[in-house]
Amino acid sequence: MSVTIDITGLPAERIGFAPSPLAELCMALHALSQPGHHPGLASWTSTTAAALDTGIADRLLEGDFMWRSSFADIFMPFAGIPGGSGRPGATLADELDLMDRLDDERFVSAALEHCRLAMYDGGSAHSPLADPLARAKALESASARGPQQLAFAVRVLDDTAGVRVWLRRLLEDCDEAFFAETWRRIEPRQSADVRHKTELLRRKGLPAALKEISSALSIDERLTTVSVDKMTRGSTTATDPRIGDGLLFVPTNFGWPHLLVLHAPGWRPVVHYPLGSPELASSPGSVELLQRRMEALAHPMRMMLCRSLARASYTTGELAAAYGITAPEVSRHLSVMRKAGLLRTHRQGRYVQHQLDLAAVARIGSDFIEGILR
């Protein structure tokens, strides 16, 4: 499985590297909301969370599905402006200005990234602002996340202008509270990496640059298709006449183990790649327990379910809809994983939520963790 990017006919000068403060802020917010995904950032996440103003913390919880279990495309607005340069802004303020330039339909569809399955049919986007069925499906998807997330999704749809102002102010407050200092510290490394890879691309070509970015990236012999090895399928093009051509690679200090590919219809493709790959801490366990867990994860469908369950909690019905199988089949797979001690389950109103226990899976090996979170 992979996400492919068609670069046929793309001019070499339209392939580039650039840091993005707004995209990095998204990853920083994700690390704060999902510290279990990022053990190498434990010191930063614990210190930052402890110092965070309660008002900001409460507002972050309100809209956290934009960065907690998925990464909303609005954090890369430069990729979604038709006729734009396709490049990030030099500062966070510049990129927030680019976010303001997204039309309401793009903003809403991107903000409700967690409802992507509800808004896409056969590869075509359905705006929940204009399509009642897409709206109903988006709200049903949000309701499974909880009442707070549902209320915020309703706000996004019914008061888009107000939410846009609210989100910008929240991100500006995060910048003042912790991100500005963090960005000053990490930006030089990102800029140095961008310069290095730009020169590598110029001297040795795209295959050499991709190899240095990640072993998950490759290109075909004709140099027409970039493939990103992920536990999902998708495709996009770097020469879409609706938006403009270009392929951009953006580094992140906070991203590992995630390797992200923006491949939404009508957006330029972006590969958000992590700098460095810190090792996960290991904990000893019995051979019997390890064998039971490996057997539980060996089934192809359970591997696919892990892709979702590693990111957030889901109901049986959501997983059945996402993977095209029946709810009883999902329940049987979850039962096997639960008996192996790999799941956490809790009730959210009338929904029973299931989530992968990352600490337990981490003991199986960092390669498995990196694969399902990539």
C-alpha positions as CSV (number, residue, x, y, z in Angstrom):
1,M,0.0,0.0,0.0
2,S,1.2,3.5,-0.7
3,V,0.2,7.1,-1.5
4,T,1.4,8.0,-5.0
5,I,2.2,11.5,-6.5
6,D,2.2,11.9,-10.2
7,I,5.0,14.3,-11.2
8,T,4.8,13.6,-15.0
9,G,5.9,16.8,-16.8
10,L,6.6,18.7,-13.6
11,P,9.4,21.2,-14.1
12,A,12.4,20.5,-11.9
13,E,12.2,24.0,-10.4
14,R,8.7,23.3,-9.1
15,I,10.1,20.6,-6.7
16,G,11.4,22.1,-3.6
17,F,12.0,22.2,0.2
18,A,10.8,24.8,2.7
19,P,10.1,25.0,6.5
20,S,6.6,25.9,7.6
21,P,6.0,27.4,11.0
22,L,2.2,26.8,10.8
23,A,2.7,23.1,9.9
24,E,5.1,22.7,12.7
25,L,2.7,24.3,15.2
26,C,0.2,21.7,14.1
27,M,2.7,18.9,14.9
28,A,3.5,20.6,18.3
29,L,-0.2,20.6,19.2
30,H,-0.4,17.0,18.2
31,A,2.5,16.1,20.4
32,L,0.9,17.8,23.3
33,S,-2.4,16.0,22.7
34,Q,-0.8,12.6,22.0
35,P,2.4,12.4,24.0
36,G,2.4,8.6,23.7
37,H,3.1,9.0,20.0
38,H,6.3,10.9,20.7
39,P,8.3,9.4,23.6
40,G,11.4,11.3,22.5
41,L,9.5,14.6,23.2
42,A,8.4,13.7,26.7
43,S,10.5,16.4,28.4
44,W,9.1,19.1,26.0
45,T,5.5,18.0,26.2
46,S,5.4,17.6,30.0
47,T,7.1,21.0,30.6
48,T,4.9,22.8,28.0
49,A,1.7,21.3,29.2
50,A,2.4,22.1,32.8
51,A,3.1,25.7,32.0
52,L,0.1,26.1,29.7
53,D,-2.6,28.7,30.7
54,T,-5.8,26.9,31.6
55,G,-7.8,29.1,29.2
56,I,-5.6,28.1,26.3
57,A,-5.7,24.5,27.3
58,D,-9.5,24.5,27.4
59,R,-9.6,26.1,23.9
60,L,-7.2,23.5,22.6
61,L,-9.4,20.7,23.8
62,E,-12.3,22.3,22.0
63,G,-10.8,22.0,18.5
64,D,-8.3,19.2,19.1
65,F,-9.6,16.9,16.4
66,M,-7.9,19.2,13.9
67,W,-4.5,17.9,15.2
68,R,-5.1,15.0,17.6
69,S,-6.1,12.0,15.5
70,S,-5.6,13.5,12.1
71,F,-3.8,16.6,10.7
72,A,-6.1,19.2,9.2
73,D,-5.0,20.5,5.8
74,I,-5.7,24.1,6.9
75,F,-2.3,24.0,8.6
76,M,-0.8,23.9,5.1
77,P,-2.9,26.7,3.5
78,F,-0.2,27.5,1.0
79,A,-1.0,24.2,-0.8
80,G,-4.7,25.0,-1.2
81,I,-4.8,28.5,-2.8
82,P,-5.5,28.3,-6.5
83,G,-2.9,30.2,-8.4
84,G,-0.7,30.8,-5.3
85,S,3.0,30.3,-5.0
86,G,2.6,27.0,-3.3
87,R,5.2,28.0,-0.7
88,P,4.9,28.5,3.0
89,G,5.1,32.0,4.6
90,A,8.3,33.2,6.2
91,T,6.6,33.7,9.6
92,L,3.6,32.2,11.4
93,A,1.7,35.5,10.9
94,D,2.3,35.2,7.1
95,E,0.9,31.7,7.1
96,L,-2.1,32.7,9.1
97,D,-2.7,35.3,6.5
98,L,-2.6,32.5,3.9
99,M,-5.1,30.5,6.0
100,D,-7.4,33.6,5.9
101,R,-7.3,33.4,2.0
102,L,-8.8,30.0,1.9
103,D,-12.4,30.1,0.8
104,D,-15.0,28.9,3.3
105,E,-15.6,25.6,1.5
106,R,-11.9,24.7,1.5
107,F,-11.5,25.9,5.1
108,V,-14.4,23.8,6.4
109,S,-13.5,20.7,4.5
110,A,-9.9,21.0,5.7
111,A,-10.9,21.7,9.3
112,L,-13.1,18.7,9.4
113,E,-10.3,16.4,8.3
114,H,-11.5,13.7,10.8
115,C,-14.7,13.5,8.7
116,R,-12.9,12.9,5.4
117,L,-14.7,9.6,4.7
118,A,-18.0,11.4,5.1
119,M,-17.2,14.1,2.6
120,Y,-15.6,12.1,-0.1
121,D,-17.3,9.8,-2.6
122,G,-15.4,8.2,-5.4
123,G,-12.6,10.7,-5.0
124,S,-14.9,13.7,-5.3
125,A,-15.2,16.2,-2.4
126,H,-18.7,17.0,-1.1
127,S,-18.8,20.3,0.9
128,P,-20.9,19.9,4.1
129,L,-21.7,23.6,3.6
130,A,-23.6,22.9,0.4
131,D,-24.5,19.2,0.6
132,P,-27.0,18.2,3.3
133,L,-26.0,14.5,3.2
134,A,-22.3,15.4,3.6
135,R,-23.2,17.7,6.5
136,A,-25.2,14.9,8.2
137,K,-22.4,12.4,7.7
138,A,-19.8,14.8,9.0
139,L,-21.8,15.6,12.1
140,E,-22.4,11.8,12.8
141,S,-18.7,11.2,12.5
142,A,-18.0,14.1,14.9
143,S,-20.6,12.9,17.4
144,A,-18.6,9.6,17.8
145,R,-15.7,11.7,19.0
146,G,-17.8,13.1,21.8
147,P,-20.3,16.0,22.6
148,Q,-17.6,18.6,22.7
149,Q,-16.3,17.7,19.3
150,L,-19.8,17.5,17.9
151,A,-20.6,21.0,19.2
152,F,-17.4,22.4,17.6
153,A,-18.2,20.7,14.3
154,V,-21.6,22.4,14.4
155,R,-19.9,25.7,15.0
156,V,-17.6,25.2,12.1
157,L,-20.5,24.6,9.8
158,D,-23.0,27.2,11.2
159,D,-20.5,30.0,12.1
160,T,-17.6,29.5,9.7
161,A,-16.5,33.2,9.9
162,G,-16.6,33.1,13.7
163,V,-14.6,29.9,13.9
164,R,-12.0,31.3,11.5
165,V,-11.4,34.3,13.8
166,W,-11.4,32.0,16.9
167,L,-8.8,29.6,15.4
168,R,-6.5,32.4,14.3
169,R,-6.6,34.0,17.8
170,L,-6.0,30.6,19.4
171,L,-2.9,29.9,17.3
172,E,-1.6,33.4,17.9
173,D,-2.0,32.8,21.7
174,C,-0.2,29.5,21.3
175,D,2.6,31.3,19.5
176,E,2.9,33.8,22.4
177,A,2.6,31.1,25.1
178,F,5.2,28.6,23.9
179,F,5.6,28.2,20.1
180,A,7.6,31.4,19.3
181,E,10.4,30.3,21.6
182,T,10.3,26.8,20.4
183,W,10.4,27.8,16.7
184,R,13.4,30.1,17.4
185,R,15.2,27.1,18.7
186,I,14.3,24.6,16.0
187,E,14.0,26.7,12.9
188,P,17.8,26.9,12.2
189,R,18.0,23.1,12.0
190,Q,15.1,23.0,9.6
191,S,16.5,25.7,7.4
192,A,19.9,24.0,7.3
193,D,18.2,20.7,6.3
194,V,16.2,22.5,3.6
195,R,19.5,24.0,2.2
196,H,21.2,20.7,2.3
197,K,18.4,18.8,0.5
198,T,17.9,21.6,-2.0
199,E,21.6,21.3,-3.0
200,L,21.3,17.5,-3.0
201,L,18.3,17.7,-5.3
202,R,20.2,20.1,-7.6
203,R,23.4,18.0,-7.8
204,K,22.2,14.4,-7.6
205,G,18.5,14.5,-8.6
206,L,15.2,13.6,-6.9
207,P,15.9,9.9,-6.3
208,A,18.9,10.8,-4.1
209,A,17.0,13.4,-2.2
210,L,14.1,11.0,-1.6
211,K,16.4,8.3,-0.3
212,E,17.9,10.7,2.2
213,I,14.5,12.0,3.4
214,S,13.1,8.5,4.3
215,S,13.3,4.9,3.2
216,A,9.5,5.1,2.8
217,L,9.9,7.3,-0.2
218,S,10.8,6.0,-3.7
219,I,10.4,7.0,-7.4
220,D,9.8,4.8,-10.5
221,E,12.4,4.3,-13.2
222,R,10.8,6.8,-15.5
223,L,10.9,9.5,-12.8
224,T,7.1,10.1,-13.1
225,T,5.7,8.8,-9.9
226,V,6.7,9.3,-6.3
227,S,5.5,6.6,-3.9
228,V,5.2,6.9,-0.1
229,D,5.0,3.6,1.7
230,K,2.1,4.0,4.1
231,M,-0.6,1.7,5.5
232,T,-3.2,3.5,3.3
233,R,-3.9,4.0,-0.3
234,G,-4.2,7.4,-2.1
235,S,-3.1,9.3,-5.2
236,T,-2.6,12.8,-6.2
237,T,-0.9,14.9,-8.9
238,A,1.6,17.7,-8.8
239,T,0.3,19.2,-12.0
240,D,-3.4,19.9,-11.2
241,P,-4.6,22.8,-13.4
242,R,-7.2,23.7,-10.8
243,I,-4.6,24.7,-8.3
244,G,-1.2,24.9,-10.1
245,D,1.8,22.7,-10.3
246,G,4.4,21.9,-7.6
247,L,5.6,19.4,-5.1
248,L,6.9,20.6,-1.7
249,F,8.8,18.8,1.0
250,V,8.5,20.3,4.5
251,P,10.7,19.2,7.5
252,T,9.4,18.8,11.0
253,N,11.2,18.3,14.4
254,F,8.0,17.2,16.1
255,G,6.7,14.8,13.5
256,W,8.4,11.4,14.0
257,P,7.1,8.7,13.6
258,H,4.6,10.4,11.3
259,L,5.4,10.8,7.6
260,L,2.5,12.9,6.2
261,V,1.3,13.3,2.7
262,L,-1.2,16.0,1.8
263,H,-3.1,14.5,-1.1
264,A,-6.6,16.0,-0.9
265,P,-8.3,16.7,-4.3
266,G,-7.6,20.2,-5.5
267,W,-4.6,20.8,-3.2
268,R,-0.9,20.7,-4.1
269,P,0.8,17.6,-2.7
270,V,3.1,18.2,0.3
271,V,5.3,15.6,2.0
272,H,5.8,16.5,5.7
273,Y,8.9,14.5,6.7
274,P,10.5,14.1,10.2
275,L,14.0,15.0,11.0
276,G,15.7,12.2,12.9
277,S,14.1,8.9,14.3
278,P,14.6,8.6,18.0
279,E,14.4,5.1,19.4
280,L,11.4,4.0,21.4
281,A,12.2,2.8,24.9
282,S,11.7,-0.9,25.4
283,S,10.3,-2.9,28.3
284,P,10.9,-6.6,28.9
285,G,8.0,-8.9,28.6
286,S,7.3,-12.6,28.6
287,V,7.9,-14.7,25.5
288,E,4.3,-16.0,25.9
289,L,2.8,-12.6,26.0
290,L,4.9,-11.4,23.0
291,Q,3.8,-14.5,21.0
292,R,0.2,-13.8,21.8
293,R,0.4,-10.2,20.8
294,M,2.3,-10.9,17.6
295,E,-0.4,-13.5,16.7
296,A,-3.1,-11.0,17.4
297,L,-1.5,-8.5,15.1
298,A,-0.6,-10.9,12.3
299,H,-4.0,-10.8,10.6
300,P,-4.0,-8.3,7.7
301,M,-7.4,-6.7,8.7
302,R,-6.2,-6.2,12.3
303,M,-3.1,-4.5,11.0
304,M,-5.4,-2.1,9.1
305,L,-7.6,-1.5,12.1
306,C,-4.4,-0.6,14.1
307,R,-3.8,2.2,11.7
308,S,-7.0,3.9,12.9
309,L,-6.8,2.8,16.5
310,A,-3.3,4.1,16.9
311,R,-4.4,7.6,16.2
312,A,-7.7,7.9,18.2
313,S,-10.5,5.9,19.7
314,Y,-13.2,4.6,17.4
315,T,-16.5,2.8,17.6
316,T,-17.1,-0.6,16.0
317,G,-19.5,1.0,13.6
318,E,-17.0,3.6,12.5
319,L,-14.3,1.0,11.8
320,A,-16.8,-1.2,9.9
321,A,-17.7,1.7,7.7
322,A,-14.1,2.8,7.1
323,Y,-12.9,-0.7,6.1
324,G,-16.0,-2.1,4.4
325,I,-16.6,-5.0,6.7
326,T,-19.5,-5.8,9.0
327,A,-19.7,-4.7,12.6
328,P,-19.6,-8.3,13.9
329,E,-16.4,-8.9,12.0
330,V,-14.9,-5.8,13.6
331,S,-16.0,-7.0,17.0
332,R,-14.3,-10.4,16.5
333,H,-11.0,-8.7,15.5
334,L,-11.2,-6.4,18.5
335,S,-11.9,-9.3,20.8
336,V,-8.7,-11.0,19.7
337,M,-6.7,-7.8,20.3
338,R,-8.4,-7.1,23.6
339,K,-7.5,-10.6,24.9
340,A,-3.9,-9.9,24.0
341,G,-3.9,-6.7,26.1
342,L,-3.6,-4.4,23.1
343,L,-6.7,-2.3,23.4
344,R,-8.2,0.2,25.8
345,T,-12.0,0.5,25.8
346,H,-14.2,3.2,27.4
347,R,-17.8,4.4,27.0
348,Q,-18.6,7.8,25.6
349,G,-22.4,8.3,26.0
350,R,-24.0,5.7,23.9
351,Y,-20.8,4.9,22.1
352,V,-18.2,2.3,23.1
353,Q,-14.7,3.6,22.0
354,H,-11.7,1.4,21.3
355,Q,-8.1,2.6,21.1
356,L,-4.8,0.9,20.6
357,D,-2.6,0.7,23.8
358,L,0.6,2.2,22.3
359,A,2.7,1.5,25.4
360,A,1.9,-2.3,25.0
361,V,2.5,-2.3,21.2
362,A,5.7,-0.3,21.7
363,R,7.2,-3.2,23.5
364,I,6.8,-5.3,20.4
365,G,9.2,-3.1,18.5
366,S,9.7,0.4,17.1
367,D,9.4,-0.8,13.5
368,F,5.7,-1.8,14.0
369,I,4.9,1.5,15.8
370,E,6.6,3.6,13.0
371,G,4.7,1.6,10.3
372,I,1.2,2.1,11.6
373,L,1.7,5.8,12.5
374,R,3.6,6.7,9.4
